């Protein structure tokens, strides 16, 4: 009897141990954890348009740094529709997120929703575009004005005798559209720089998207047979510009196409000789740094600078 009792007791201990292990796993299922097993919390990342391949660089950087620091990252795609983001912010708040990193599709439509987040002491970092409300933890963005100026100065060096320029703008009213265009025109437009030898032949709107830029460039090509340069305010539009030039059979016109971002697609076209250069912004740094900002705030209340401008550089090689 004693041997049987010991056997039953041992069997019971094994069963209880197994049940305990199963419960531990169930308690942690679906949670983001730190390396030491602690819950790091949840960050909502709201992107304006993940249809733009370059925005995946920023999204991936946020997810990677979030994982490194033990956070779960919920990614929302605004699909280039400003009306979507307010409800996405509200959804993130209902999910109980601890922080918000947002690339605004529009600088005003998300304001009220973000005010609700700030009222709940949820840190908000805006990247690439600003939302003009009180209480944003930080506005972390490429120095778009400087980037536009760099494009203009690069073009002056490349074409010292000047030329005729098409200016392809993004979504009208957004900070990147205003700032990149403003910096570029301050150098190239004779109305703003009396030393400029260039002419702004025409302006088109490509909405920071490939298909609209391709259509707009097709119109430009039908109107003008003397285009020397196209400056597209992002690389996605520059790809559309190149496609329009190819479709029109104008590859031999020698049109210089300049972009802005530093996207892989731009480097590929530069390598093929179809684009001249791009102004490179460091979205990997911006994404990782945004996570660092909210992490420091959540852990000990540390606040970064309210506005951080990240440098840009020109690249004409892959």
C-alpha positions in Angstrom: 0.0 0.0 0.0 2.8 2.3 0.8 4.4 1.9 -2.7 1.0 2.5 -4.3 0.4 5.7 -2.2 3.9 7.1 -3.2 3.2 6.4 -6.9 -0.2 8.2 -6.7 1.4 11.1 -4.9 4.1 11.5 -7.5 1.6 11.2 -10.3 -0.6 13.9 -8.7 2.4 16.3 -8.4 3.3 15.8 -12.1 -0.3 16.7 -13.1 -0.4 19.8 -10.9 2.9 21.0 -12.2 1.7 20.6 -15.8 -1.5 22.5 -15.0 0.5 25.3 -13.5 2.7 25.7 -16.6 -0.3 25.9 -18.8 -1.9 28.7 -16.8 1.3 30.8 -16.9 1.4 30.6 -20.7 -2.3 31.5 -21.0 -1.9 34.6 -18.7 0.9 36.1 -21.0 -0.6 35.1 -24.4 -0.9 38.1 -26.8 1.0 40.5 -24.5 4.2 42.4 -25.5 6.9 41.7 -22.9 10.3 43.1 -22.0 13.3 40.8 -22.0 12.8 40.3 -18.3 9.2 39.2 -18.9 7.5 42.5 -17.9 4.7 44.0 -19.9 6.1 46.9 -21.9 2.7 48.3 -22.9 1.2 49.2 -26.3 2.0 51.9 -28.8 -0.4 52.9 -31.6 1.3 53.9 -34.8 -1.0 55.7 -37.2 0.4 56.1 -40.7 -1.0 58.4 -43.3 -0.5 56.1 -46.2 1.2 52.7 -46.2 0.5 52.5 -49.9 3.6 54.7 -50.2 6.5 52.2 -50.0 8.8 54.6 -48.2 6.4 54.9 -45.3 7.1 51.3 -44.6 10.6 52.3 -43.6 9.2 54.4 -40.8 6.6 51.8 -39.8 9.2 49.0 -39.7 11.5 51.2 -37.6 8.8 51.9 -35.0 7.9 48.2 -34.8 11.5 47.0 -34.5 12.4 49.6 -31.8 9.1 48.9 -30.0 9.8 45.2 -29.9 13.3 45.9 -28.7 11.9 47.9 -25.8 9.1 45.4 -25.1 6.1 47.2 -26.6 3.3 45.8 -28.7 2.8 48.1 -31.7 -0.7 48.5 -33.3 -0.3 49.8 -36.8 -3.1 51.8 -38.5 -3.1 52.7 -42.2 -4.9 56.0 -43.1 -4.8 55.0 -46.8 -4.1 58.6 -47.8 -7.6 59.5 -46.5 -7.6 62.2 -43.8 -11.2 61.3 -42.8 -10.0 57.8 -41.5 -7.5 58.9 -38.9 -9.8 60.5 -36.3 -11.8 57.2 -35.9 -8.5 55.3 -35.9 -7.3 57.4 -33.0 -10.5 56.8 -31.1 -10.1 53.0 -31.8 -6.6 53.1 -30.4 -7.9 54.9 -27.2 -10.5 52.2 -26.8 -7.8 49.6 -27.1 -6.2 51.2 -24.1 -2.9 52.1 -25.8 -0.1 53.7 -23.7 1.2 56.0 -26.4 0.5 57.3 -29.9 2.9 57.9 -32.7 1.2 59.5 -35.7 2.1 60.5 -39.2 -0.9 62.7 -39.8 -2.8 62.5 -43.1 -4.0 66.0 -42.4 -2.8 68.5 -39.9 -6.3 69.5 -38.6 -8.7 66.6 -39.0 -7.0 64.6 -36.2 -6.7 67.5 -33.7 -9.8 66.8 -31.6 -9.2 63.1 -31.4 -5.6 63.7 -30.3 -6.8 66.2 -27.7 -8.8 63.3 -26.1 -5.5 61.3 -25.9 -3.6 64.2 -24.4 -6.4 64.7 -21.8 -5.8 61.1 -20.8 -2.1 61.8 -20.3 -1.3 59.6 -23.3 2.0 60.8 -24.9 1.6 61.8 -28.6 4.6 62.1 -31.0 3.9 63.3 -34.5 6.3 62.3 -37.3 6.8 63.8 -40.7 3.9 66.2 -40.3 2.7 68.4 -37.4 -0.6 68.7 -35.7 -1.0 72.2 -34.2 -2.4 71.6 -30.8 -1.2 72.0 -27.2 0.3 69.1 -25.4 2.0 67.1 -28.1 5.1 65.4 -26.6 7.2 66.1 -29.6 7.1 66.9 -33.3 9.9 64.8 -34.9 10.4 65.5 -38.6 12.7 65.8 -41.5 13.9 69.4 -42.1 11.8 69.7 -45.2 12.7 73.3 -45.9 16.4 72.5 -45.8 15.8 69.5 -48.0 14.0 71.6 -50.6 16.9 74.1 -50.5 19.4 71.3 -51.0 17.6 70.1 -54.1 17.7 73.6 -55.5 21.4 74.1 -54.7 22.2 70.7 -56.2 20.4 71.7 -59.3 22.2 75.0 -59.6 25.5 73.1 -59.5 24.3 70.5 -62.0 22.9 73.1 -64.4 24.8 76.4 -63.9 23.2 77.9 -67.0 19.7 77.2 -65.7 16.8 75.5 -67.4 13.0 75.1 -67.4 11.5 73.4 -64.4 8.2 71.6 -63.7 7.4 71.6 -60.0 5.4 68.5 -58.9 3.7 69.2 -55.6 2.3 66.8 -53.0 -1.0 67.2 -51.1 -1.7 70.9 -51.0 -1.7 72.4 -47.5 0.4 69.7 -45.8 3.7 70.7 -44.1 5.9 68.6 -46.5 4.2 70.2 -49.5 4.7 73.7 -48.2 8.1 73.3 -46.8 9.8 71.3 -49.5 8.3 73.5 -52.2 9.2 76.6 -50.2 12.8 75.6 -49.8 13.2 74.6 -53.4 11.6 77.8 -54.8 13.6 80.0 -52.5 16.7 78.9 -54.5 15.3 78.2 -58.0 12.4 80.7 -58.6 13.7 84.0 -60.0 10.8 85.7 -58.3 12.4 84.7 -54.9 16.0 84.6 -55.9 17.1 87.2 -58.4 20.4 85.2 -59.1 18.5 82.2 -60.4 18.9 81.3 -64.0 15.9 78.9 -64.0 12.4 79.3 -65.1 9.4 77.7 -63.4 7.7 76.4 -66.5 4.7 75.0 -64.7 3.4 73.5 -61.5 1.4 70.3 -61.1 -0.1 68.4 -58.2 0.6 64.7 -57.7 -0.8 64.3 -54.2 2.3 62.4 -53.0 1.0 59.3 -55.0 2.3 57.6 -58.1 -0.9 57.4 -60.3 -1.9 61.1 -59.8 1.7 62.2 -60.4 1.9 60.0 -63.6 -1.4 61.5 -64.9 -0.3 65.1 -64.0 3.1 64.6 -65.7 1.3 63.3 -68.8 -0.6 66.5 -69.0 2.7 68.5 -68.6 4.3 66.6 -71.4 1.4 67.3 -73.7 1.6 71.0 -72.9 5.4 71.5 -73.0 8.1 70.2 -75.3 10.9 72.1 -73.6 11.1 70.6 -70.1 14.6 70.4 -68.6 13.9 69.4 -65.0 11.1 67.9 -62.9 11.3 68.2 -59.1 8.8 65.8 -57.5 8.3 66.5 -53.8 8.5 62.8 -53.0 10.0 59.7 -54.6 6.7 58.0 -55.2 5.7 60.9 -57.4 9.0 60.8 -59.1 8.4 57.2 -60.1 5.1 58.3 -61.6 6.9 61.1 -63.5 9.4 58.6 -64.9 6.6 56.3 -66.1 4.8 59.2 -67.8 8.0 60.2 -69.6 8.5 56.6 -70.8 4.9 56.3 -71.9 5.2 59.5 -73.9 8.4 58.3 -75.5 10.3 61.2 -74.2 13.2 59.3 -72.6 15.7 61.0 -75.0 14.7 64.5 -74.0 17.3 64.5 -71.2 14.7 65.5 -68.5 16.3 65.5 -65.1 14.0 64.0 -62.5 14.6 64.9 -58.9 12.8 63.3 -55.9 12.7 63.5 -52.1 12.8 60.6 -49.6 15.6 58.2 -50.4 13.3 55.4 -51.3 14.6 52.1 -52.7 12.5 52.7 -55.9 14.3 56.0 -56.4 17.7 54.5 -56.0 16.8 51.8 -58.5 15.8 54.5 -61.0 19.0 56.4 -60.3 21.0 53.3 -61.0 19.1 52.9 -64.3 19.8 56.5 -65.3 16.1 57.4 -65.2 16.3 59.7 -62.1 19.0 62.2 -61.3 19.0 62.4 -57.5 16.9 62.3 -54.4 16.9 64.2 -51.1 17.3 61.6 -48.4 15.5 61.7 -45.1 16.3 59.3 -42.3 13.0 57.6 -41.6 14.7 54.7 -39.7 16.2 57.2 -37.2 12.9 59.1 -36.9 10.9 56.0 -36.3 13.2 54.5 -33.7 13.7 57.9 -32.0 9.9 58.4 -31.7 9.7 55.1 -29.8 12.6 56.2 -27.5 10.7 59.5 -26.7 7.5 57.8 -25.6 9.5 55.1 -23.7 11.4 57.7 -21.7 8.2 59.6 -21.0 6.3 56.5 -19.8 9.2 55.2 -17.7 10.2 58.4 -15.8 8.3 61.4 -17.3 11.3 62.6 -19.4 10.2 65.0 -22.1 12.2 65.5 -25.4 12.4 68.8 -27.2 9.0 69.9 -28.6 10.3 70.1 -32.1 13.2 68.1 -33.5 14.4 68.6 -37.1 16.4 65.8 -38.7 19.0 66.7 -41.4 18.7 65.8 -45.1 21.3 65.0 -47.7 21.4 64.7 -51.4 22.2 61.4 -53.1 22.7 60.7 -56.8 24.0 57.2 -56.6 22.6 53.9 -55.4 
